[in-house]
């Protein structure tokens, strides 16, 4: 099913929501460091509360709604994937390892051949 994409213009209210989310994020981080003398529990509670409020404000903005829609579409696509059976996955993995081994041997032989050709035959540098 194709979804229709409607592009919306960011309004002043939407920009204000994004700015408020950013301010809440900075405030949460500042609270975490400023409350260091109050104890770890208070620090982490302030940080998590501030991050939660910032996330909630972001998610009600148009950008947040688009992010949620993108995540839902991505999850729908992941569910459509036909994953290989265990036997097929093992066979494909074995093919990849075999190809890597053959390619490594080919490159090693090519390197040694070029080394022999250049250093021993052309330049005459014997080891």
N, CA, C and O atoms as a GROMACS GRO file, in nm:
protein
  508
    1UNK      N    1   0.084  -0.115   0.000
    1UNK     CA    2   0.000   0.000   0.000
    1UNK      C    3   0.090   0.123   0.000
    1UNK      O    4   0.176   0.138   0.087
    2UNK      N    5   0.070   0.208  -0.094
    2UNK     CA    6   0.151   0.330  -0.104
    2UNK      C    7   0.089   0.436  -0.015
    2UNK      O    8  -0.032   0.457  -0.015
    3UNK      N    9   0.175   0.502   0.059
    3UNK     CA   10   0.126   0.610   0.144
    3UNK      C   11   0.148   0.741   0.072
    3UNK      O   12   0.250   0.761   0.006
    4UNK      N   13   0.053   0.829   0.084
    4UNK     CA   14   0.067   0.959   0.020
    4UNK      C   15   0.150   1.048   0.111
    4UNK      O   16   0.127   1.054   0.232
    5UNK      N   17   0.244   1.116   0.052
    5UNK     CA   18   0.332   1.203   0.128
    5UNK      C   19   0.286   1.346   0.109
    5UNK      O   20   0.290   1.401  -0.001
    6UNK      N   21   0.242   1.405   0.217
    6UNK     CA   22   0.198   1.544   0.214
    6UNK      C   23   0.304   1.624   0.287
    6UNK      O   24   0.330   1.602   0.405
    7UNK      N   25   0.364   1.717   0.217
    7UNK     CA   26   0.467   1.798   0.277
    7UNK      C   27   0.401   1.919   0.341
    7UNK      O   28   0.326   1.993   0.277
    8UNK      N   29   0.431   1.938   0.469
    8UNK     CA   30   0.371   2.050   0.540
    8UNK      C   31   0.478   2.154   0.568
    8UNK      O   32   0.597   2.124   0.576
    9UNK      N   33   0.433   2.275   0.583
    9UNK     CA   34   0.523   2.386   0.614
    9UNK      C   35   0.529   2.396   0.766
    9UNK      O   36   0.426   2.392   0.834
   10UNK      N   37   0.651   2.409   0.820
   10UNK     CA   38   0.666   2.424   0.964
   10UNK      C   39   0.606   2.557   1.007
   10UNK      O   40   0.638   2.664   0.955
   11UNK      N   41   0.518   2.547   1.104
   11UNK     CA   42   0.456   2.668   1.157
   11UNK      C   43   0.539   2.723   1.271
   11UNK      O   44   0.634   2.659   1.317
   12UNK      N   45   0.503   2.842   1.315
   12UNK     CA   46   0.573   2.901   1.429
   12UNK      C   47   0.556   2.819   1.554
   12UNK      O   48   0.649   2.806   1.634
   13UNK      N   49   0.436   2.761   1.572
   13UNK     CA   50   0.411   2.678   1.690
   13UNK      C   51   0.496   2.552   1.687
   13UNK      O   52   0.546   2.508   1.790
   14UNK      N   53   0.512   2.495   1.568
   14UNK     CA   54   0.595   2.376   1.555
   14UNK      C   55   0.741   2.407   1.586
   14UNK      O   56   0.809   2.329   1.653
   15UNK      N   57   0.788   2.520   1.537
   15UNK     CA   58   0.926   2.561   1.567
   15UNK      C   59   0.943   2.588   1.716
   15UNK      O   60   1.049   2.560   1.773
   16UNK      N   61   0.840   2.643   1.778
   16UNK     CA   62   0.845   2.668   1.922
   16UNK      C   63   0.852   2.537   2.000
   16UNK      O   64   0.923   2.527   2.100
   17UNK      N   65   0.779   2.436   1.954
   17UNK     CA   66   0.784   2.304   2.019
   17UNK      C   67   0.924   2.245   2.009
   17UNK      O   68   0.975   2.190   2.107
   18UNK      N   69   0.986   2.255   1.892
   18UNK     CA   70   1.121   2.203   1.875
   18UNK      C   71   1.220   2.279   1.961
   18UNK      O   72   1.311   2.220   2.020
   19UNK      N   73   1.204   2.410   1.970
   19UNK     CA   74   1.293   2.491   2.054
   19UNK      C   75   1.273   2.455   2.200
   19UNK      O   76   1.370   2.445   2.276
   20UNK      N   77   1.148   2.435   2.242
   20UNK     CA   78   1.120   2.397   2.381
   20UNK      C   79   1.181   2.260   2.412
   20UNK      O   80   1.233   2.240   2.522
   21UNK      N   81   1.175   2.168   2.318
   21UNK     CA   82   1.235   2.036   2.339
   21UNK      C   83   1.386   2.049   2.355
   21UNK      O   84   1.446   1.982   2.439
   22UNK      N   85   1.448   2.134   2.275
   22UNK     CA   86   1.592   2.154   2.285
   22UNK      C   87   1.628   2.218   2.418
   22UNK      O   88   1.727   2.180   2.481
   23UNK      N   89   1.549   2.317   2.461
   23UNK     CA   90   1.573   2.382   2.590
   23UNK      C   91   1.558   2.282   2.704
   23UNK      O   92   1.637   2.283   2.798
   24UNK      N   93   1.457   2.196   2.696
   24UNK     CA   94   1.437   2.094   2.800
   24UNK      C   95   1.552   1.994   2.804
   24UNK      O   96   1.592   1.948   2.911
   25UNK      N   97   1.605   1.962   2.688
   25UNK     CA   98   1.720   1.871   2.681
   25UNK      C   99   1.840   1.933   2.750
   25UNK      O  100   1.907   1.868   2.830
   26UNK      N  101   1.868   2.058   2.719
   26UNK     CA  102   1.981   2.128   2.782
   26UNK      C  103   1.955   2.144   2.932
   26UNK      O  104   2.047   2.127   3.013
   27UNK      N  105   1.832   2.175   2.970
   27UNK     CA  106   1.798   2.191   3.111
   27UNK      C  107   1.816   2.059   3.187
   27UNK      O  108   1.862   2.059   3.301
   28UNK      N  109   1.779   1.948   3.124
   28UNK     CA  110   1.795   1.817   3.188
   28UNK      C  111   1.942   1.787   3.212
   28UNK      O  112   1.980   1.738   3.318
   29UNK      N  113   2.025   1.816   3.113
   29UNK     CA  114   2.169   1.793   3.130
   29UNK      C  115   2.228   1.886   3.235
   29UNK      O  116   2.310   1.844   3.316
   30UNK      N  117   2.185   2.012   3.234
   30UNK     CA  118   2.233   2.108   3.334
   30UNK      C  119   2.190   2.064   3.474
   30UNK      O  120   2.270   2.071   3.568
   31UNK      N  121   2.066   2.021   3.489
   31UNK     CA  122   2.016   1.976   3.619
   31UNK      C  123   2.096   1.857   3.670
   31UNK      O  124   2.124   1.847   3.790
   32UNK      N  125   2.131   1.768   3.580
   32UNK     CA  126   2.209   1.650   3.621
   32UNK      C  127   2.341   1.693   3.684
   32UNK      O  128   2.380   1.638   3.787
   33UNK      N  129   2.408   1.787   3.623
   33UNK     CA  130   2.538   1.829   3.676
   33UNK      C  131   2.525   1.925   3.794
   33UNK      O  132   2.608   1.921   3.885
   34UNK      N  133   2.423   2.011   3.794
   34UNK     CA  134   2.406   2.105   3.904
   34UNK      C  135   2.358   2.038   4.033
   34UNK      O  136   2.381   2.090   4.142
   35UNK      N  137   2.291   1.926   4.020
   35UNK     CA  138   2.239   1.856   4.138
   35UNK      C  139   2.333   1.745   4.187
   35UNK      O  140   2.290   1.651   4.252
   36UNK      N  141   2.460   1.757   4.156
   36UNK     CA  142   2.556   1.652   4.194
   36UNK      C  143   2.568   1.638   4.345
   36UNK      O  144   2.597   1.529   4.393
   37UNK      N  145   2.548   1.746   4.420
   37UNK     CA  146   2.560   1.740   4.567
   37UNK      C  147   2.434   1.682   4.632
   37UNK      O  148   2.437   1.650   4.751
   38UNK      N  149   2.326   1.670   4.557
   38UNK     CA  150   2.200   1.621   4.613
   38UNK      C  151   2.194   1.468   4.617
   38UNK      O  152   2.109   1.411   4.685
   39UNK      N  153   2.284   1.403   4.547
   39UNK     CA  154   2.284   1.257   4.544
   39UNK      C  155   2.250   1.204   4.406
   39UNK      O  156   2.187   1.272   4.324
   40UNK      N  157   2.293   1.082   4.383
   40UNK     CA  158   2.277   1.021   4.252
   40UNK      C  159   2.130   1.000   4.216
   40UNK      O  160   2.092   1.015   4.100
   41UNK      N  161   2.047   0.966   4.314
   41UNK     CA  162   1.906   0.941   4.286
   41UNK      C  163   1.836   1.067   4.234
   41UNK      O  164   1.760   1.060   4.138
   42UNK      N  165   1.862   1.179   4.298
   42UNK     CA  166   1.801   1.306   4.255
   42UNK      C  167   1.856   1.346   4.118
   42UNK      O  168   1.781   1.392   4.032
   43UNK      N  169   1.987   1.328   4.100
   43UNK     CA  170   2.049   1.361   3.970
   43UNK      C  171   1.983   1.285   3.857
   43UNK      O  172   1.938   1.344   3.759
   44UNK      N  173   1.976   1.153   3.871
   44UNK     CA  174   1.921   1.069   3.765
   44UNK      C  175   1.772   1.093   3.746
   44UNK      O  176   1.722   1.087   3.633
   45UNK      N  177   1.700   1.119   3.854
   45UNK     CA  178   1.557   1.148   3.842
   45UNK      C  179   1.535   1.276   3.762
   45UNK      O  180   1.448   1.282   3.676
   46UNK      N  181   1.615   1.379   3.792
   46UNK     CA  182   1.602   1.506   3.718
   46UNK      C  183   1.637   1.486   3.571
   46UNK      O  184   1.568   1.538   3.483
   47UNK      N  185   1.743   1.411   3.544
   47UNK     CA  186   1.784   1.386   3.406
   47UNK      C  187   1.676   1.310   3.329
   47UNK      O  188   1.638   1.349   3.219
   48UNK      N  189   1.629   1.201   3.387
   48UNK     CA  190   1.528   1.119   3.318
   48UNK      C  191   1.397   1.194   3.300
   48UNK      O  192   1.332   1.181   3.196
   49UNK      N  193   1.357   1.271   3.401
   49UNK     CA  194   1.234   1.350   3.389
   49UNK      C  195   1.248   1.455   3.279
   49UNK      O  196   1.158   1.471   3.197
   50UNK      N  197   1.360   1.524   3.278
   50UNK     CA  198   1.383   1.625   3.174
   50UNK      C  199   1.389   1.565   3.035
   50UNK      O  200   1.332   1.620   2.941
   51UNK      N  201   1.457   1.451   3.021
   51UNK     CA  202   1.464   1.384   2.890
   51UNK      C  203   1.326   1.336   2.846
   51UNK      O  204   1.292   1.343   2.728
   52UNK      N  205   1.247   1.286   2.941
   52UNK     CA  206   1.111   1.241   2.908
   52UNK      C  207   1.022   1.354   2.861
   52UNK      O  208   0.947   1.340   2.765
   53UNK      N  209   1.031   1.468   2.930
   53UNK     CA  210   0.951   1.584   2.890
   53UNK      C  211   0.998   1.635   2.753
   53UNK      O  212   0.915   1.668   2.668
   54UNK      N  213   1.130   1.641   2.732
   54UNK     CA  214   1.183   1.686   2.602
   54UNK      C  215   1.138   1.593   2.490
   54UNK      O  216   1.100   1.639   2.382
   55UNK      N  217   1.141   1.462   2.515
   55UNK     CA  218   1.097   1.366   2.413
   55UNK      C  219   0.948   1.380   2.385
   55UNK      O  220   0.905   1.373   2.269
   56UNK      N  221   0.869   1.401   2.490
   56UNK     CA  222   0.725   1.416   2.470
   56UNK      C  223   0.693   1.541   2.389
   56UNK      O  224   0.608   1.538   2.300
   57UNK      N  225   0.761   1.651   2.419
   57UNK     CA  226   0.738   1.775   2.344
   57UNK      C  227   0.781   1.756   2.198
   57UNK      O  228   0.713   1.802   2.106
   58UNK      N  229   0.895   1.689   2.178
   58UNK     CA  230   0.941   1.664   2.040
   58UNK      C  231   0.841   1.578   1.964
   58UNK      O  232   0.810   1.606   1.848
   59UNK      N  233   0.790   1.474   2.028
   59UNK     CA  234   0.701   1.381   1.958
   59UNK      C  235   0.566   1.441   1.921
   59UNK      O  236   0.500   1.390   1.831
   60UNK      N  237   0.522   1.548   1.988
   60UNK     CA  238   0.396   1.610   1.950
   60UNK      C  239   0.415   1.716   1.842
   60UNK      O  240   0.318   1.770   1.789
   61UNK      N  241   0.541   1.747   1.808
   61UNK     CA  242   0.566   1.840   1.698
   61UNK      C  243   0.548   1.767   1.566
   61UNK      O  244   0.540   1.644   1.562
   62UNK      N  245   0.541   1.842   1.458
   62UNK     CA  246   0.523   1.781   1.325
   62UNK      C  247   0.642   1.692   1.289
   62UNK      O  248   0.624   1.585   1.232
   63UNK      N  249   0.762   1.737   1.323
   63UNK     CA  250   0.881   1.656   1.296
   63UNK      C  251   0.876   1.525   1.373
   63UNK      O  252   0.912   1.420   1.320
   64UNK      N  253   0.831   1.531   1.499
   64UNK     CA  254   0.818   1.409   1.579
   64UNK      C  255   0.715   1.314   1.522
   64UNK      O  256   0.734   1.193   1.521
   65UNK      N  257   0.604   1.371   1.474
   65UNK     CA  258   0.500   1.287   1.413
   65UNK      C  259   0.552   1.220   1.286
   65UNK      O  260   0.519   1.105   1.258
   66UNK      N  261   0.632   1.294   1.209
   66UNK     CA  262   0.692   1.236   1.088
   66UNK      C  263   0.790   1.124   1.125
   66UNK      O  264   0.797   1.022   1.056
   67UNK      N  265   0.864   1.143   1.234
   67UNK     CA  266   0.957   1.039   1.279
   67UNK      C  267   0.882   0.913   1.320
   67UNK      O  268   0.923   0.802   1.287
   68UNK      N  269   0.772   0.931   1.392
   68UNK     CA  270   0.691   0.816   1.432
   68UNK      C  271   0.634   0.745   1.309
   68UNK      O  272   0.637   0.622   1.303
   69UNK      N  273   0.584   0.821   1.212
   69UNK     CA  274   0.530   0.761   1.090
   69UNK      C  275   0.639   0.685   1.014
   69UNK      O  276   0.615   0.576   0.962
   70UNK      N  277   0.758   0.743   1.009
   70UNK     CA  278   0.869   0.675   0.942
   70UNK      C  279   0.902   0.543   1.012
   70UNK      O  280   0.923   0.441   0.946
   71UNK      N  281   0.905   0.545   1.145
   71UNK     CA  282   0.931   0.423   1.221
   71UNK      C  283   0.826   0.317   1.197
   71UNK      O  284   0.858   0.199   1.184
   72UNK      N  285   0.699   0.359   1.190
   72UNK     CA  286   0.592   0.263   1.164
   72UNK      C  287   0.604   0.203   1.024
   72UNK      O  288   0.585   0.083   1.006
   73UNK      N  289   0.636   0.287   0.925
   73UNK     CA  290   0.655   0.237   0.788
   73UNK      C  291   0.773   0.141   0.781
   73UNK      O  292   0.767   0.039   0.713
   74UNK      N  293   0.880   0.176   0.850
   74UNK     CA  294   0.999   0.089   0.850
   74UNK      C  295   0.966  -0.046   0.914
   74UNK      O  296   1.010  -0.150   0.864
   75UNK      N  297   0.890  -0.045   1.023
   75UNK     CA  298   0.853  -0.170   1.089
   75UNK      C  299   0.764  -0.256   0.998
   75UNK      O  300   0.778  -0.378   0.996
   76UNK      N  301   0.674  -0.192   0.923
   76UNK     CA  302   0.591  -0.267   0.827
   76UNK      C  303   0.678  -0.335   0.722
   76UNK      O  304   0.654  -0.450   0.685
   77UNK      N  305   0.780  -0.263   0.674
   77UNK     CA  306   0.869  -0.320   0.573
   77UNK      C  307   0.952  -0.435   0.629
   77UNK      O  308   0.974  -0.535   0.560
   78UNK      N  309   0.996  -0.423   0.753
   78UNK     CA  310   1.074  -0.531   0.816
   78UNK      C  311   0.989  -0.656   0.829
   78UNK      O  312   1.039  -0.767   0.812
   79UNK      N  313   0.862  -0.640   0.859
   79UNK     CA  314   0.775  -0.757   0.872
   79UNK      C  315   0.751  -0.825   0.739
   79UNK      O  316   0.713  -0.943   0.737
   80UNK      N  317   0.771  -0.755   0.626
   80UNK     CA  318   0.753  -0.815   0.494
   80UNK      C  319   0.873  -0.897   0.449
   80UNK      O  320   0.864  -0.974   0.353
   81UNK      N  321   0.986  -0.882   0.518
   81UNK     CA  322   1.108  -0.951   0.477
   81UNK      C  323   1.091  -1.102   0.496
   81UNK      O  324   1.041  -1.147   0.599
   82UNK      N  325   1.135  -1.178   0.396
   82UNK     CA  326   1.133  -1.324   0.406
   82UNK      C  327   1.273  -1.366   0.450
   82UNK      O  328   1.368  -1.361   0.372
   83UNK      N  329   1.285  -1.408   0.575
   83UNK     CA  330   1.414  -1.444   0.630
   83UNK      C  331   1.450  -1.586   0.585
   83UNK      O  332   1.362  -1.671   0.574
   84UNK      N  333   1.579  -1.612   0.560
   84UNK     CA  334   1.618  -1.746   0.516
   84UNK      C  335   1.606  -1.847   0.630
   84UNK      O  336   1.616  -1.813   0.748
   85UNK      N  337   1.584  -1.972   0.590
   85UNK     CA  338   1.580  -2.079   0.689
   85UNK      C  339   1.720  -2.102   0.743
   85UNK      O  340   1.818  -2.055   0.684
   86UNK      N  341   1.732  -2.173   0.855
   86UNK     CA  342   1.861  -2.195   0.919
   86UNK      C  343   1.959  -2.265   0.824
   86UNK      O  344   2.075  -2.226   0.814
   87UNK      N  345   1.911  -2.367   0.754
   87UNK     CA  346   1.997  -2.442   0.662
   87UNK      C  347   2.050  -2.350   0.551
   87UNK      O  348   2.168  -2.354   0.517
   88UNK      N  349   1.961  -2.268   0.496
   88UNK     CA  350   2.002  -2.177   0.389
   88UNK      C  351   2.101  -2.073   0.440
   88UNK      O  352   2.196  -2.038   0.370
   89UNK      N  353   2.079  -2.022   0.561
   89UNK     CA  354   2.170  -1.922   0.618
   89UNK      C  355   2.309  -1.984   0.640
   89UNK      O  356   2.411  -1.919   0.615
   90UNK      N  357   2.313  -2.107   0.687
   90UNK     CA  358   2.442  -2.174   0.708
   90UNK      C  359   2.513  -2.197   0.575
   90UNK      O  360   2.634  -2.177   0.566
   91UNK      N  361   2.439  -2.237   0.472
   91UNK     CA  362   2.499  -2.257   0.340
   91UNK      C  363   2.556  -2.127   0.284
   91UNK      O  364   2.667  -2.125   0.232
   92UNK      N  365   2.480  -2.020   0.294
   92UNK     CA  366   2.527  -1.891   0.243
   92UNK      C  367   2.651  -1.846   0.318
   92UNK      O  368   2.745  -1.794   0.258
   93UNK      N  369   2.653  -1.865   0.450
   93UNK     CA  370   2.769  -1.828   0.530
   93UNK      C  371   2.890  -1.910   0.489
   93UNK      O  372   3.001  -1.857   0.479
   94UNK      N  373   2.870  -2.039   0.464
   94UNK     CA  374   2.981  -2.124   0.420
   94UNK      C  375   3.034  -2.078   0.284
   94UNK      O  376   3.155  -2.077   0.262
   95UNK      N  377   2.944  -2.040   0.193
   95UNK     CA  378   2.988  -1.988   0.062
   95UNK      C  379   3.072  -1.862   0.078
   95UNK      O  380   3.173  -1.846   0.011
   96UNK      N  381   3.030  -1.774   0.168
   96UNK     CA  382   3.105  -1.650   0.190
   96UNK      C  383   3.243  -1.681   0.246
   96UNK      O  384   3.343  -1.626   0.199
   97UNK      N  385   3.251  -1.768   0.347
   97UNK     CA  386   3.382  -1.805   0.402
   97UNK      C  387   3.470  -1.871   0.297
   97UNK      O  388   3.590  -1.843   0.290
   98UNK      N  389   3.412  -1.958   0.215
   98UNK     CA  390   3.489  -2.022   0.109
   98UNK      C  391   3.542  -1.921   0.009
   98UNK      O  392   3.658  -1.928  -0.031
   99UNK      N  393   3.457  -1.828  -0.031
   99UNK     CA  394   3.500  -1.725  -0.126
   99UNK      C  395   3.611  -1.640  -0.068
   99UNK      O  396   3.707  -1.607  -0.137
  100UNK      N  397   3.599  -1.603   0.060
  100UNK     CA  398   3.702  -1.522   0.125
  100UNK      C  399   3.834  -1.599   0.130
  100UNK      O  400   3.940  -1.541   0.106
  101UNK      N  401   3.829  -1.727   0.160
  101UNK     CA  402   3.951  -1.808   0.165
  101UNK      C  403   4.016  -1.817   0.027
  101UNK      O  404   4.137  -1.800   0.015
  102UNK      N  405   3.936  -1.842  -0.076
  102UNK     CA  406   3.990  -1.851  -0.212
  102UNK      C  407   4.048  -1.716  -0.256
  102UNK      O  408   4.155  -1.711  -0.317
  103UNK      N  409   3.978  -1.606  -0.225
  103UNK     CA  410   4.027  -1.474  -0.262
  103UNK      C  411   4.156  -1.441  -0.187
  103UNK      O  412   4.246  -1.380  -0.244
  104UNK      N  413   4.165  -1.480  -0.060
  104UNK     CA  414   4.288  -1.456   0.016
  104UNK      C  415   4.405  -1.532  -0.045
  104UNK      O  416   4.516  -1.478  -0.056
  105UNK      N  417   4.382  -1.656  -0.085
  105UNK     CA  418   4.490  -1.733  -0.148
  105UNK      C  419   4.530  -1.672  -0.282
  105UNK      O  420   4.648  -1.666  -0.315
  106UNK      N  421   4.431  -1.627  -0.359
  106UNK     CA  422   4.460  -1.564  -0.488
  106UNK      C  423   4.543  -1.437  -0.470
  106UNK      O  424   4.642  -1.417  -0.540
  107UNK      N  425   4.504  -1.353  -0.376
  107UNK     CA  426   4.578  -1.230  -0.353
  107UNK      C  427   4.718  -1.257  -0.300
  107UNK      O  428   4.813  -1.187  -0.337
  108UNK      N  429   4.734  -1.358  -0.214
  108UNK     CA  430   4.866  -1.394  -0.164
  108UNK      C  431   4.954  -1.443  -0.278
  108UNK      O  432   5.071  -1.404  -0.289
  109UNK      N  433   4.899  -1.529  -0.364
  109UNK     CA  434   4.977  -1.578  -0.479
  109UNK      C  435   5.012  -1.465  -0.575
  109UNK      O  436   5.124  -1.461  -0.627
  110UNK      N  437   4.920  -1.374  -0.598
  110UNK     CA  438   4.947  -1.259  -0.685
  110UNK      C  439   5.058  -1.173  -0.625
  110UNK      O  440   5.148  -1.130  -0.697
  111UNK      N  441   5.052  -1.148  -0.496
  111UNK     CA  442   5.155  -1.069  -0.428
  111UNK      C  443   5.292  -1.136  -0.438
  111UNK      O  444   5.391  -1.071  -0.470
  112UNK      N  445   5.297  -1.264  -0.410
  112UNK     CA  446   5.425  -1.336  -0.415
  112UNK      C  447   5.479  -1.343  -0.558
  112UNK      O  448   5.600  -1.335  -0.579
  113UNK      N  449   5.391  -1.359  -0.656
  113UNK     CA  450   5.434  -1.364  -0.795
  113UNK      C  451   5.492  -1.229  -0.838
  113UNK      O  452   5.599  -1.224  -0.899
  114UNK      N  453   5.422  -1.121  -0.805
  114UNK     CA  454   5.473  -0.988  -0.839
  114UNK      C  455   5.603  -0.958  -0.764
  114UNK      O  456   5.694  -0.896  -0.819
  115UNK      N  457   5.612  -1.001  -0.640
  115UNK     CA  458   5.736  -0.981  -0.564
  115UNK      C  459   5.852  -1.055  -0.630
  115UNK      O  460   5.960  -0.998  -0.646
  116UNK      N  461   5.830  -1.178  -0.669
  116UNK     CA  462   5.934  -1.256  -0.735
  116UNK      C  463   5.971  -1.194  -0.869
  116UNK      O  464   6.089  -1.183  -0.903
  117UNK      N  465   5.868  -1.153  -0.946
  117UNK     CA  466   5.891  -1.095  -1.077
  117UNK      C  467   5.970  -0.964  -1.068
  117UNK      O  468   6.068  -0.946  -1.140
  118UNK      N  469   5.929  -0.875  -0.979
  118UNK     CA  470   5.994  -0.744  -0.970
  118UNK      C  471   6.130  -0.752  -0.902
  118UNK      O  472   6.229  -0.702  -0.956
  119UNK      N  473   6.137  -0.812  -0.784
  119UNK     CA  474   6.260  -0.807  -0.706
  119UNK      C  475   6.365  -0.906  -0.755
  119UNK      O  476   6.483  -0.872  -0.760
  120UNK      N  477   6.324  -1.026  -0.789
  120UNK     CA  478   6.422  -1.127  -0.827
  120UNK      C  479   6.460  -1.119  -0.975
  120UNK      O  480   6.579  -1.118  -1.008
  121UNK      N  481   6.362  -1.113  -1.064
  121UNK     CA  482   6.394  -1.118  -1.206
  121UNK      C  483   6.434  -0.982  -1.264
  121UNK      O  484   6.538  -0.971  -1.329
  122UNK      N  485   6.353  -0.877  -1.239
  122UNK     CA  486   6.378  -0.749  -1.304
  122UNK      C  487   6.489  -0.672  -1.232
  122UNK      O  488   6.582  -0.627  -1.297
  123UNK      N  489   6.481  -0.658  -1.101
  123UNK     CA  490   6.580  -0.578  -1.028
  123UNK      C  491   6.700  -0.660  -0.985
  123UNK      O  492   6.808  -0.604  -0.961
  124UNK      N  493   6.684  -0.788  -0.975
  124UNK     CA  494   6.795  -0.875  -0.935
  124UNK      C  495   6.831  -0.865  -0.788
  124UNK      O  496   6.944  -0.894  -0.750
  125UNK      N  497   6.737  -0.824  -0.705
  125UNK     CA  498   6.762  -0.818  -0.561
  125UNK      C  499   6.731  -0.954  -0.499
  125UNK      O  500   6.614  -0.989  -0.482
  126UNK      N  501   6.830  -1.026  -0.466
  126UNK     CA  502   6.812  -1.158  -0.400
  126UNK      C  503   6.809  -1.137  -0.250
  126UNK      O  504   6.876  -1.049  -0.197
  127UNK      N  505   6.734  -1.215  -0.186
  127UNK     CA  506   6.722  -1.202  -0.038
  127UNK      C  507   6.834  -1.274   0.032
  127UNK      O  508   6.840  -1.274   0.155
   0.00000   0.00000   0.00000
